[in-house]
Amino acid sequence: MIKYEEALKIVLENTKALGIEKVFLKDSLGRILAEDIIADRDNPPADNSGMDGFAVRHEDIKGATEDNPVVLTLVGEAKAGGQPTPIGKGQATAIYTGGLIPEGADTVVQKELTKVEDGKVFIFQELPKGANIRPQGGDYKEGELLIEKGKKIRPAEIGVLASVNKATVEVYQKPRVGILTTGDEILDIGEPITSESQIRTSNTYSLYAQILETGAEPIILGFAKDDPADLKRKLSYAKTCDVLLTTGGVSVGEYDLVKDFVCTQLGVEIVFWKVAQKPGKPVAFGVWGEEKQKLFFGIPGNPVACMFVYETLVKPAIKKMMGETKVYNPVITAVLTKDYKRKKSDRKEFIRVALEFDGNKFLATPFGKQGSNILTGMVYAHGFAVVEIGVNEIKEGENIKVVVFDMQFMNKKDF
């Protein structure tokens, strides 16, 4: 049995980024950039107005006040997308937001500080030279690195990509992640329950959602009964996957199911089995494929252990496959709101906690029921608080590290 840190290190050392593909800009949201984005020209490409108002020469409006306005002659106008008329001494041009600054002008006076009468504009306030002008290249310069590869594409990135004329963009391929659920007792949604020993699958769909949330492509391979022929048939569906996740069949006494079928049928080479962590101790990890570039995770069947192993071991690997540079969930320091005790301290334990922010610090409240079968606790939890090996008790008021998996909590604006 190895420690969690070693297991994660082994997983990432055996994970390679997938290939690159081109997609249309409109289809790139959420994908990971596989190319650096360089500015093709200055933005803005020329000086333009940040206000509706009047383009003037600064020297012409010196000393202007409400009691002693400067009066200028209007010549033409400057609209966004149009070519403005140059101005000379004592002249001004009506200008609109985004309009190019006319030759000769060096300042824009907003409309609220002016009055127009009989082809003249009255300026009631002197402004600093260059006021309300957006300079050429004020956003970025030609040749500037705008977005580094490895960045997830959000709406803001799509806007920048459009501004540099990227109709298509190079992104890392999405991993195809197969989910194979094992066990005679497992039923899919909609199947009738005919025995008290039968349970409906939760792992299949929680994993599907976690994979989708990560940005990969989940594939439900089916439900394999404890029957060699059925297992063999279902495993054959996994050959097109980049990652294979099985749930169940990896605990003590069940390991032969993984070894005899996954290893034999797909050529999986098991790298480790069992990690000194709670939940999720009986997790198996292996590599397969012609170049051992594909990954296998044998995940315990208990629903909390299943979700935990995905968050802490599987998700970092999938993110690395997708070309992401930040592969870990955020870790924060919180204050424990009540004592936590345990009898054994031979494993690193991750306890479910609810988080809140009191305006100064994070508070972590552990749930009373921490069993790896208590799935409802995950509904109200925001993260896993870390109890290190050798620690039997953490007192109320002590600091504790929390691995946050609820990104909606982290996106709150009140801290």
C-alpha positions as CSV (number, residue, x, y, z in Angstrom):
1,M,0.0,0.0,0.0
2,I,1.4,3.4,-1.0
3,K,0.7,6.9,0.3
4,Y,-1.7,9.2,-1.5
5,E,1.0,11.7,-2.6
6,E,3.0,8.9,-4.2
7,A,-0.1,7.5,-5.9
8,L,-0.9,10.9,-7.4
9,K,2.7,11.4,-8.5
10,I,2.7,8.0,-10.3
11,V,-0.6,8.7,-12.0
12,L,0.6,12.1,-13.4
13,E,4.0,10.6,-14.4
14,N,2.1,8.1,-16.5
15,T,-0.2,10.6,-18.1
16,K,0.5,12.2,-21.5
17,A,-1.4,15.0,-23.2
18,L,-3.5,13.9,-26.1
19,G,-3.2,15.1,-29.7
20,I,-4.2,18.5,-31.1
21,E,-7.3,19.3,-33.3
22,K,-8.7,22.3,-34.9
23,V,-12.2,23.4,-34.0
24,F,-14.4,26.4,-35.1
25,L,-14.3,29.3,-32.7
26,K,-17.9,28.9,-31.8
27,D,-17.3,25.3,-30.7
28,S,-14.2,26.1,-28.6
29,L,-15.8,27.1,-25.3
30,G,-14.4,25.1,-22.4
31,R,-11.6,23.6,-24.5
32,I,-7.9,23.9,-23.7
33,L,-5.8,26.0,-26.1
34,A,-3.0,24.1,-27.8
35,E,-1.4,27.2,-29.4
36,D,-0.2,30.6,-28.2
37,I,-2.4,33.4,-29.4
38,I,-0.4,36.4,-30.9
39,A,-1.9,39.8,-31.7
40,D,-2.1,40.3,-35.5
41,R,-2.3,44.1,-35.2
42,D,-2.6,46.8,-32.6
43,N,-5.9,47.1,-30.7
44,P,-7.4,49.6,-31.1
45,P,-5.8,49.9,-34.5
46,A,-5.8,53.7,-34.2
47,D,-6.6,56.4,-31.7
48,N,-10.4,56.6,-31.1
49,S,-12.9,58.3,-28.9
50,G,-14.1,56.7,-25.6
51,M,-17.0,59.2,-25.4
52,D,-19.7,60.9,-27.5
53,G,-18.7,64.5,-27.7
54,F,-16.4,66.8,-29.7
55,A,-12.8,66.3,-30.9
56,V,-10.8,69.4,-30.3
57,R,-7.3,70.8,-30.1
58,H,-6.3,71.1,-26.5
59,E,-4.7,74.5,-27.0
60,D,-8.0,75.8,-28.2
61,I,-9.9,75.0,-25.0
62,K,-7.5,76.3,-22.4
63,G,-9.2,78.3,-19.7
64,A,-12.7,77.3,-20.7
65,T,-15.3,77.6,-18.0
66,E,-19.1,77.8,-17.6
67,D,-18.9,81.6,-17.2
68,N,-16.3,81.9,-20.0
69,P,-16.9,79.1,-22.6
70,V,-14.7,78.6,-25.6
71,V,-16.6,78.7,-28.9
72,L,-15.4,76.6,-31.8
73,T,-16.6,76.1,-35.3
74,L,-18.1,72.6,-36.1
75,V,-16.6,70.8,-39.2
76,G,-17.9,67.4,-40.1
77,E,-18.3,64.4,-37.8
78,A,-16.4,61.2,-36.8
79,K,-18.5,58.1,-36.6
80,A,-17.3,54.6,-35.7
81,G,-16.1,53.0,-38.9
82,G,-16.0,56.3,-40.8
83,Q,-13.1,58.6,-41.9
84,P,-13.1,61.9,-40.0
85,T,-12.5,65.4,-41.4
86,P,-9.2,67.0,-40.2
87,I,-9.6,70.0,-38.0
88,G,-7.6,73.2,-37.7
89,K,-7.3,76.1,-35.2
90,G,-10.6,77.1,-33.7
91,Q,-12.5,74.0,-35.1
92,A,-14.1,71.0,-33.6
93,T,-15.6,67.8,-34.9
94,A,-18.7,66.0,-33.5
95,I,-17.4,62.5,-32.6
96,Y,-19.1,59.3,-31.4
97,T,-17.8,56.5,-29.2
98,G,-15.3,54.4,-31.3
99,G,-14.9,57.2,-33.9
100,L,-11.4,57.8,-35.1
101,I,-9.6,60.9,-33.8
102,P,-9.4,63.5,-36.6
103,E,-6.1,64.8,-37.8
104,G,-5.2,67.8,-35.7
105,A,-7.3,66.9,-32.7
106,D,-5.8,65.7,-29.4
107,T,-8.6,65.8,-26.9
108,V,-12.3,64.8,-26.7
109,V,-14.8,66.8,-24.7
110,Q,-17.8,64.8,-23.6
111,K,-21.2,66.0,-24.8
112,E,-22.4,66.9,-21.3
113,L,-19.8,69.7,-21.1
114,T,-20.9,71.4,-24.3
115,K,-23.7,73.2,-26.1
116,V,-24.3,73.5,-29.8
117,E,-25.9,76.5,-31.5
118,D,-25.8,77.7,-35.1
119,G,-22.9,75.5,-36.2
120,K,-20.9,76.4,-33.2
121,V,-20.0,74.3,-30.1
122,F,-19.6,76.0,-26.7
123,I,-17.0,74.2,-24.5
124,F,-17.7,74.9,-20.8
125,Q,-14.6,73.1,-19.2
126,E,-10.9,72.7,-19.9
127,L,-9.9,69.0,-19.9
128,P,-6.4,67.5,-19.8
129,K,-4.7,66.9,-23.1
130,G,-5.6,63.5,-24.4
131,A,-8.8,63.2,-22.3
132,N,-11.3,60.6,-23.5
133,I,-9.0,59.2,-26.2
134,R,-8.4,55.5,-26.4
135,P,-4.8,55.3,-27.8
136,Q,-3.7,53.0,-30.5
137,G,-2.5,49.7,-29.0
138,G,-4.0,50.6,-25.6
139,D,-5.4,47.1,-25.3
140,Y,-2.5,45.2,-27.0
141,K,0.2,45.7,-29.5
142,E,0.9,43.7,-32.7
143,G,3.0,40.7,-32.0
144,E,2.1,40.6,-28.3
145,L,1.4,37.2,-26.6
146,L,-2.3,37.5,-25.6
147,I,-3.2,34.0,-24.4
148,E,-0.8,31.2,-23.6
149,K,-1.5,27.6,-24.6
150,G,-2.8,25.5,-21.8
151,K,-5.5,28.1,-20.9
152,K,-9.1,27.1,-20.8
153,I,-11.2,29.0,-23.3
154,R,-13.9,31.1,-21.6
155,P,-16.2,33.7,-23.1
156,A,-13.5,36.4,-22.6
157,E,-10.9,34.2,-24.5
158,I,-13.4,33.7,-27.3
159,G,-13.8,37.5,-27.6
160,V,-10.0,37.9,-27.9
161,L,-9.7,35.1,-30.4
162,A,-12.4,36.8,-32.5
163,S,-10.5,40.1,-32.3
164,V,-7.4,38.5,-33.8
165,N,-9.3,36.9,-36.6
166,K,-9.2,33.3,-35.4
167,A,-12.0,31.5,-37.1
168,T,-10.6,28.2,-36.0
169,V,-8.4,27.5,-33.1
170,E,-6.1,24.6,-32.1
171,V,-7.1,22.8,-28.9
172,Y,-6.2,19.6,-27.2
173,Q,-8.4,16.6,-27.9
174,K,-11.0,15.6,-25.3
175,P,-10.2,12.3,-23.6
176,R,-12.9,9.6,-24.1
177,V,-13.5,8.2,-20.7
178,G,-15.3,4.9,-20.4
179,I,-17.4,3.9,-17.4
180,L,-18.0,0.2,-16.7
181,T,-20.1,-0.6,-13.7
182,T,-19.7,-4.2,-12.3
183,G,-21.7,-6.4,-10.0
184,D,-24.8,-8.7,-10.2
185,E,-26.6,-6.4,-7.7
186,I,-26.4,-3.2,-9.7
187,L,-29.4,-2.1,-11.7
188,D,-29.7,0.8,-14.1
189,I,-32.3,3.5,-13.8
190,G,-35.7,2.3,-14.8
191,E,-35.0,-1.4,-14.2
192,P,-37.4,-3.0,-11.8
193,I,-36.1,-4.1,-8.4
194,T,-37.0,-7.7,-7.7
195,S,-34.8,-8.3,-4.6
196,E,-33.7,-6.5,-1.5
197,S,-30.1,-7.2,-2.4
198,Q,-30.4,-5.1,-5.6
199,I,-29.4,-1.4,-5.7
200,R,-29.7,1.2,-8.4
201,T,-26.5,2.6,-9.7
202,S,-25.4,6.1,-8.6
203,N,-21.7,5.7,-9.5
204,T,-22.4,5.5,-13.2
205,Y,-24.1,8.8,-13.4
206,S,-22.1,10.7,-10.7
207,L,-19.0,9.7,-12.6
208,Y,-20.6,10.7,-15.9
209,A,-21.4,14.2,-14.5
210,Q,-17.9,14.6,-13.0
211,I,-16.3,13.7,-16.3
212,L,-18.6,16.1,-18.2
213,E,-17.8,18.9,-15.7
214,T,-14.1,18.3,-16.2
215,G,-14.5,18.9,-19.9
216,A,-13.9,15.3,-21.1
217,E,-16.2,13.0,-23.1
218,P,-17.9,10.4,-20.8
219,I,-19.0,7.1,-22.4
220,I,-21.2,4.6,-20.5
221,L,-19.9,1.2,-21.5
222,G,-22.7,-0.6,-19.6
223,F,-23.3,-2.8,-16.6
224,A,-21.2,-6.0,-16.4
225,K,-22.5,-8.9,-14.4
226,D,-20.2,-11.2,-12.5
227,D,-20.0,-13.4,-15.5
228,P,-16.8,-13.9,-17.6
229,A,-18.6,-13.8,-21.0
230,D,-20.5,-10.6,-20.0
231,L,-17.3,-8.9,-18.6
232,K,-15.3,-9.8,-21.7
233,R,-18.0,-8.4,-24.0
234,K,-18.4,-5.1,-22.1
235,L,-14.6,-4.7,-21.9
236,S,-14.3,-4.9,-25.6
237,Y,-16.3,-1.7,-25.9
238,A,-13.5,0.1,-24.0
239,K,-10.9,-0.2,-26.7
240,T,-11.6,3.2,-28.2
241,C,-11.4,5.0,-24.9
242,D,-8.4,6.9,-23.6
243,V,-9.3,6.3,-20.0
244,L,-11.2,3.3,-18.5
245,L,-13.0,3.6,-15.1
246,T,-14.5,0.5,-13.5
247,T,-16.5,0.7,-10.4
248,G,-16.5,-2.3,-8.0
249,G,-14.4,-5.4,-8.2
250,V,-11.2,-4.0,-6.7
251,S,-11.7,-4.7,-2.9
252,V,-10.0,-7.6,-1.1
253,G,-11.3,-10.9,-2.5
254,E,-12.4,-9.2,-5.7
255,Y,-9.0,-8.1,-7.1
256,D,-8.9,-11.2,-9.4
257,L,-11.8,-9.7,-11.4
258,V,-9.7,-6.8,-12.4
259,K,-6.5,-8.8,-12.9
260,D,-8.0,-11.6,-14.9
261,F,-10.3,-9.6,-17.1
262,V,-9.1,-6.0,-17.5
263,C,-5.5,-7.1,-17.6
264,T,-6.0,-10.1,-19.9
265,Q,-8.6,-8.5,-22.2
266,L,-7.1,-5.1,-22.6
267,G,-3.4,-5.7,-21.7
268,V,-3.6,-3.4,-18.7
269,E,-0.4,-3.3,-16.6
270,I,-1.3,-2.6,-13.0
271,V,1.0,0.0,-11.5
272,F,-0.4,0.1,-8.0
273,W,-3.3,-1.3,-6.0
274,K,-4.3,0.1,-2.6
275,V,-3.6,3.6,-1.3
276,A,-3.3,4.6,2.3
277,Q,-6.3,7.0,2.1
278,K,-9.8,7.0,3.4
279,P,-12.1,6.7,1.6
280,G,-10.9,4.9,-1.5
281,K,-8.3,2.6,-0.1
282,P,-8.8,-0.3,-2.7
283,V,-8.1,1.8,-5.8
284,A,-6.2,0.3,-8.7
285,F,-4.3,2.2,-11.3
286,G,-2.7,0.9,-14.5
287,V,-1.7,1.8,-18.1
288,W,-2.6,0.1,-21.4
289,G,-2.5,0.6,-25.1
290,E,0.3,0.2,-27.7
291,E,2.4,2.8,-26.0
292,K,0.9,2.5,-22.6
293,Q,-0.6,5.9,-23.1
294,K,-4.1,4.9,-21.9
295,L,-5.1,4.9,-18.3
296,F,-7.1,2.5,-16.1
297,F,-8.6,3.2,-12.7
298,G,-10.3,0.5,-10.8
299,I,-12.5,2.5,-8.4
300,P,-14.2,1.2,-5.3
301,G,-18.0,0.7,-5.5
302,N,-18.9,2.7,-2.4
303,P,-20.4,5.9,-3.9
304,V,-18.5,8.5,-1.8
305,A,-15.2,6.6,-2.3
306,C,-16.0,6.6,-6.1
307,M,-16.6,10.4,-6.2
308,F,-13.5,11.0,-4.0
309,V,-11.1,8.9,-6.1
310,Y,-12.3,10.7,-9.2
311,E,-11.7,14.2,-7.7
312,T,-8.3,13.4,-6.3
313,L,-6.7,11.0,-8.7
314,V,-8.7,10.7,-11.9
315,K,-9.5,14.4,-12.6
316,P,-5.9,15.6,-12.4
317,A,-4.9,13.0,-15.0
318,I,-7.8,13.9,-17.3
319,K,-6.9,17.6,-17.0
320,K,-3.3,16.8,-17.9
321,M,-4.5,14.7,-20.9
322,M,-6.5,17.8,-22.0
323,G,-3.4,20.0,-21.9
324,E,-4.4,22.0,-18.7
325,T,-1.6,23.4,-16.7
326,K,-3.5,23.7,-13.5
327,V,-4.7,20.2,-12.8
328,Y,-5.4,20.2,-9.0
329,N,-8.5,21.2,-7.1
330,P,-8.0,24.4,-5.1
331,V,-6.8,23.9,-1.5
332,I,-7.8,26.4,1.2
333,T,-7.1,26.7,5.0
334,A,-10.2,26.7,7.2
335,V,-11.0,26.7,10.8
336,L,-12.7,23.6,12.1
337,T,-16.0,24.4,13.8
338,K,-16.2,21.2,16.0
339,D,-13.9,18.5,17.2
340,Y,-13.0,15.6,14.9
341,K,-11.8,12.3,16.4
342,R,-10.9,8.9,14.9
343,K,-9.7,5.6,16.3
344,K,-7.1,4.7,13.6
345,S,-4.6,7.1,12.1
346,D,-2.7,4.8,9.7
347,R,-4.3,6.4,6.6
348,K,-4.7,10.0,5.3
349,E,-8.3,10.7,5.7
350,F,-10.4,13.1,3.7
351,I,-13.6,14.1,5.6
352,R,-16.6,15.8,4.0
353,V,-17.1,19.3,5.2
354,A,-19.5,22.2,4.6
355,L,-17.7,25.5,4.1
356,E,-18.7,29.1,4.8
357,F,-16.9,32.4,5.0
358,D,-17.5,34.7,7.9
359,G,-16.0,37.8,6.3
360,N,-12.5,37.0,7.7
361,K,-11.9,33.3,7.4
362,F,-13.2,30.1,6.0
363,L,-15.1,27.8,8.5
364,A,-15.3,24.0,7.9
365,T,-18.0,21.9,9.5
366,P,-17.6,18.1,9.3
367,F,-20.6,15.9,8.8
368,G,-21.5,13.4,11.5
369,K,-21.8,10.5,9.1
370,Q,-18.5,10.0,7.2
371,G,-19.2,6.5,5.9
372,S,-18.1,5.9,2.3
373,N,-21.6,4.7,1.5
374,I,-23.3,7.9,2.8
375,L,-23.8,9.6,-0.6
376,T,-26.2,12.3,0.6
377,G,-23.4,13.9,2.6
378,M,-21.8,14.9,-0.7
379,V,-24.9,16.9,-1.6
380,Y,-24.2,19.4,1.2
381,A,-20.4,19.2,1.2
382,H,-18.1,21.7,-0.5
383,G,-14.8,19.9,0.1
384,F,-12.7,17.3,1.8
385,A,-10.8,18.3,4.9
386,V,-7.5,16.6,5.2
387,V,-6.5,14.6,8.3
388,E,-2.9,13.5,8.1
389,I,-1.5,10.1,8.9
390,G,-0.6,9.9,12.7
391,V,-3.3,12.5,13.7
392,N,-6.2,11.1,15.8
393,E,-7.9,14.3,16.8
394,I,-8.3,17.9,15.5
395,K,-9.8,20.3,18.0
396,E,-12.5,22.9,17.3
397,G,-10.8,26.2,16.3
398,E,-7.7,24.6,14.8
399,N,-6.8,25.2,11.2
400,I,-7.3,22.4,8.7
401,K,-6.6,22.1,4.9
402,V,-9.6,21.6,2.7
403,V,-9.6,20.3,-0.9
404,V,-12.5,22.1,-2.5
405,F,-14.5,20.3,-5.1
406,D,-17.6,22.6,-5.3
407,M,-16.5,25.3,-7.7
408,Q,-19.8,27.2,-7.2
409,F,-18.7,27.8,-3.7
410,M,-15.3,29.1,-4.8
411,N,-16.9,31.4,-7.4
412,K,-18.9,33.3,-4.7
413,K,-18.0,37.0,-4.6
414,D,-18.3,37.5,-0.8
415,F,-14.7,36.5,-0.1
